[in-house]
């Protein structure tokens, strides 16, 4: 089949690479425009563009995929299929009507659960023990198309958003190949999504990473796992942002002090123990505003941290 591949983020890379080892023809790779990145504002390619250039593929980077020029370009390719994975723009009805067969999308959840931009993050934040990937036929409504194939995976208790994304990107690449075989042979089914089971996973905002100490420690651990990479989890210590990278839920023994959620109950080489709405959270790796990431032991040795101090939400 003649395929036009639309993708930007690293989640799409394994699928693009695996397609290169098939008999299918990739007529073009469409990805987001280059953007300035970092303190030096250097121009950076998307992960998918980097791979495409390495493989000598035609790359197209429209600012608006639905503009007249982009539509003309895609029509000129005469694609049998559009494959869309972590592209970053919503496709119009006109664009979806261009391929001879249809457009398909690989989504990082078991649809209809977690429609939206951040399915992996919200699955972890909500404490899901399983997740997966879905290949679906695309429709105008976001992530609402009928399902072609799905694959479930287990989520380990220590998995972070980055780790789960890596697992799902590889799982999704192989599921995509299976789906292409079914589409090419005509032996596939389009299964409508159950509207009553729909949940959403909107793009994370910076404030979503704020730790609310009134929550139970397990929920805070899930937040840390789910917000790894972006936006990260944070609290405030002496008026400065304190990022928390690694922590675990712990039981707090009875003490003569009536500590409230957010107060430090114990300091040791193992970490900083903070009272939560239920039991405690042992912070093991952190970063105070303006400083480098460090272990809790390093932080303690360089700061006068004491039991009874409070980590706050502002």
LOROZA-177712 format. One record per residue: residue in one letter; x, y, z of N, C-alpha, C in turn. Coordinates in steps of 0.2 Angstrom, whole numbers, plus 5000, padded with zeros to 4 digits. Atoms other than C-alpha are relative to their C-alpha. Example, Ala and Ser with C-alpha at 12.3 -4.5 7.8 and 13.67 -1.06 7.14 Angstrom:
! residues 2
a500449945000506249785039500450065000 s499649944999506849955036499650055003 
//
This chain:
! residues 314
x500449945000500050005000500450065000 x499749935000500550184997499850045006 x500149974993500650265015500350075000 x499849934997500750445021500049995007 x499950004992501450445039500050075003 x500049944997500950585050500249995008 x499850014993501850585067500650055002 x499549964997502950695078500449985006 x499750024994503350635095500349935000 x499650065000504550495100499549935000 x500450064999503050375103499949974993 x500150025007502850365084500649974996 x499450025003504650325080500049924999 x499950075002504550135082499549974995 x500450025005503050125071500350024993 x499749985006503950225057500549954998 x499550045001505450115059499849934997 x500250065002504549955058499649994993 x500350005007503550005042500550004995 x499450005005505250035033500249934998 x499850075002505449845034499549964997 x500650035004503849805025500050014993 x500149985007503349805007499650064999 x500449945001502349955010500450064998 x499749945002502850125002499850065004 x500149944996503050275013500150064995 x499949945005502750425000500250065004 x499849944997502950555013499949995008 x500150004993503150585032499950085002 x500349944999502150735038500150015008 x499949994993502750805055500050085002 x500149934998502650965065500650044998 x499449965002503751115060500650005006 x499550004995505451135068499950065005 x500149954995505451235084500650025004 x499449984995506651335096499949965006 x500050044994507151235111500650015004 x499449994995508151255127500150075001 x499849934999508951405134500450034994 x499749985006509951425118499650024995 x500450005005508451425108500249974993 x499750045006509251305095499449974997 x500550035004508151245081500049925001 x500050074999507551065085499549974995 x500550045004506750935074499649965004 x500450054996505350825080500449934999 x499650075000505950645084499849964993 x500150045007505050575068500350034995 x499649975005505850705057500749975000 x499350035000507550645063500149934997 x500050075003507150465059499950004992 x500249995007506350515042500650024996 x499449985003507950605037500549954999 x499550055000509050465042499949954995 x500250055004508050355031499950024993 x500049975007508050475016499250004998 x500749995002506150495016499850074999 x500249935001505250645010499650035006 x500349974994504750765024499650064999 x500449945001503350895024499850025007 x500249974993503051015039499650065000 x500449945000501551125037499850025007 x500249974993501051245051499349985001 x500750025000499251195047499949954996 x500150065004498951025041499350004996 x500750005004497151075035500050064995 x500049945004497651225025500049974992 x500150025007497351225006500749974997 x499350035002499251195002500149935002 x499950074998499351045013499549954997 x500550055003497750965006500349994993 x499850025007498450984988500649965001 x499450054999500150904994499849935001 x500250074998499250755002499649974994 x500450035006498050734987500549984995 x499550025006499550734975500449945002 x499650074998500350584985499549944998 x500550055001498750484981500149945005 x499950054995498950384997499449955000 x500550054998498050225000499750015007 x500150004992498150255019500450055003 x499649964996498550385031500149975007 x499950034993499350325047500250065004 x500049944996499250455061500249985007 x499850024993500250435077500450065004 x499749954996500650565090500250064996 x499949945005500550705076500050075003 x500049934997499950855086499550054997 x500549965003498650925075499349964999 x500750035001496750885073499950004992 x500150015007496350825055499350024998 x500749985002494850905046499749944996 x500350055004493550805037500249994993 x499750005007494250855020500649965000 x499450045000495950785025499949935001 x500150074999495250625031499749964994 x500350035006494350595015500549994994 x499550005005495950605005500249934998 x499750065002496650425006499449954997 x500550055004495850284995499649965005 x500350044995495550175010499750045006 x500249954995495450285025500650025004 x499449984996496550355039499949965007 x500050044993497050255055500450045005 x499649974995497750315071500249955005 x499850044995498750225084500050045007 x500249964994498150285101500349965007 x499750044994499050245118499549995006 x500450024995497550185128499549954997 x500550055002496150055127499450044999 x500649975002494850155119499449965001 x500149925000493550225123500350035007 x499749964995494550255139500650044998 x499449955001495750405140500050024993 x499949965006495350495124500350065001 x499749934999496450645122500750004999 x499349995001498250705122500449975005 x499550034995498950625138499749945003 x500350064997498150455140500549965004 x499550034996499750375147500050035007 x499949974994499950505160499449995005 x500650004996498150505166499849935003 x500150074998498050315167500549985006 x499650014994499550315179499850045006 x500349954995498850465189499449975003 x500650034997497250365191500149935003 x499950064997498150215197499849934996 x500250065004497750095182500549955001 x499550065000498549925183500149974993 x499950025007498249895165499950064995 x500249955005498249995149500249974993 x499850045006498649965131500050054994 x500049965006498550035113499449984995 x500650015005497150045100500250034993 x500049985007497150055081499350014998 x500749985002495650145075499950034993 x500249965006494850215059499950075003 x500149934998494950405061499350034998 x500649965002493350515061500250075003 x499849934998493250695064500050015008 x500049994992492850685083500649965002 x499450034997494350655093500049935003 x499950074997494850475096499449965001 x500750034999493050425093499949954995 x500150045005493250315078500049925002 x500150074998492850125077500749975000 x499450044999494150005083500249954995 x499850055004495149895072500449955004 x499650054996496349815085500250035006 x499849984993496849825103500549955003 x499550054996498249755114500150035007 x500049984993498249765133500749985003 x499450014996499849775144499950015007 x500149994992500049765163500550065001 x499649944997500649925172500349985006 x499750014994501949885185500050055005 x500149954994501849975202500650054999 x499549965001503550055198500150044994 x500049975007503150105180499950085000 x500249935001503250295176499850014993 x500349985007502550385161500549994995 x499550015006504150375151500149924999 x499950075000504350185155499449974996 x500650035003502550145150499950034992 x500049985007502650255134500549964996 x499650045003504150155129499749934998 x500350065001503249995131499450004995 x500649995005501650055122500350014993 x499849985007502650125107500249944997 x499850065003503449955104499449954999 x500650045001501849865107499550024994 x500549975005500849985096500349994993 x499750015006502149965082499849934997 x500150075002501849775081499249994998 x500750005002499949805082499850034994 x500149965006500049925068500149954994 x499850045005500849795057499449954999 x500650055001499449665061499450034997 x500649975003498149795057500150014993 x499949995007498949835040499949944996 x500150065004498949655035499249995000 x500750015000497049645040499750054995 x500349955005496649805030500249984993 x499850025007497649745015499649944997 x500450065002496749585015499250015000 x500749994999495049655019499749965005 x500250044994494949545034500050045007 x500049964994494549675047499350025002 x500649974998493149735057500050075004 x500049944997492649905063499550005006 x500550014994491949895081499950075003 x500249934997491050055087500250005007 x499849994993491650125104499450005004 x500650004995490450105119500050075003 x500049934998489950285122499950015008 x500150004993489550245140500649995004 x499350014996491350195144500550054998 x499549955002492150355137500250045006 x499749954995493350445148500550044996 x499649955003494550585144500750015003 x499349994997496450625146500250064997 x499849945003496650805142500850025001 x499249984999498450885140500150035007 x499849984994499250905156500350085001 x499749934999499551085163500550005006 x499550004995500951135174499749995007 x500350004994499751155189499749935002 x500250064999499250975187500549965004 x499550034996500850925195500150025007 x500049984993500551015211499849945005 x500150054995500650895226499550035005 x500549994994499050905238500149955005 x499850044994499650835254499549975004 x500650024997497950805260499849934997 x500150075004497850655247500449955004 x499650054997498350485252500749994997 x499350015003500150435249500049964994 x500050045006499750305236499850054994 x500249965006498850435225500650054998 x499449965001500350555227500549974996 x499550045004501550415221499850004993 x500350005007500350395206500150064996 x499949945004500450575202500750014998 x499349995001502350575203500249964994 x499850045006502450425191499750034993 x500349985006501150495179500250074997 x499749935002501950675178500750004999 x499350005002503650615175500150034993 x499949975006504450715161499650074999 x500449945000503050845160499349985003 x499749944998502450935170500549995006 x499650024994503350845184499650025006 x500449984994502750855202500450045005 x499649954996503150995214499650025006 x500349984994502751065231500450075001 x499649944998503451225240500349995007 x499650004994504851235253500350075001 x499749934999505251405261499850044994 x500249965005504351485247500349994993 x499750015007505351405233499749934998 x500350065003504751265221500549945002 x499650064999505351095226499749944996 x500250055004505250965213500149935003 x499950064997504950785218500049954995 x499950055005505650645207499949935001 x500050064998505650495217499849995007 x500350004993504650445232499649935001 x500450064999503750295240499550015006 x500550004995502250275251500249965006 x499850044994502650225269499550015006 x500449994994501750195286500450045005 x499749954995502050325299499849975007 x500150024993502250255317499750065004 x500349954995501250345331500650045003 x499549954997502250495337499650045005 x500349964996501950615351499750074997 x500249945004501750755338499449994996 x500650005004500050785330500150044993 x499949975006500750825313499550004995 x500549995005499650885299500349984993 x499850025007499750835280500550064997 x499549955003501250925272500650015005 x499449994995502350925288500549945000 x499550055000503950835289500049965006 x500050044993503850695302500749975002 x499450034999505550615300500550014995 x499549995005507250645292500549955001 x499550054999508450505289500449994993 x499650015006509750445276499649974994 x500450035005508350355267499650054997 x500449955003507450515264499650045005 x500449964996506250645270499349985000 x500650034999504650575277499550065001 x500549945000503050695274499449975002 x500750034998501350665282499550024994 x500549995006499950645269499349995003 x500750014997498050625271500049935003 x500050064997498450445274500749975000 x499350024999500150385281500550054998 x499549955002501650465273500349984994 x499650005006502750495258500750015002 x499350004999504650455259500350034993 x499749975005505450575247500749984999 x499350035000507050505240500450044995 x499649965005507550615225499650074999 x500449935001507150805223500550054997 x499749955003507650965216499750075003 x500249944998507551135224500150054995 x499949955006507251285213500750035000 x499349975002508851355205500649955002 x499450054999509851195210499949944996 x500050065004510251025202499649955004 x500450064997509250865205500549965005 x499650044995509950765220499649965004 x500450054996509550625232499850045006 x500249974994508650675248500650005005 x499449994995510250635258500450064999 x499649945002511250765248499650065002 x500449944998509850885251500050025007 x500050004993509750855269500750035003 x499449984998511650875271500250084998 x499949935002511551045263499550055002 x500549964997510051115271499849985007 x500250014993509451135289499249985000 x500650035000507951025287499849975007 x500250024993506950985303499349975000 x500750024999505450885308499550055002 x500449944999503950995309499950054995 x500049965006504351095294499449984995 x500650015005502951115281500250014993 x500050005007502951075263499350024998 x500749985001501451175256499950014992 x500249995007500451205240500150074997 x499949935002500951385238500650035003 
//
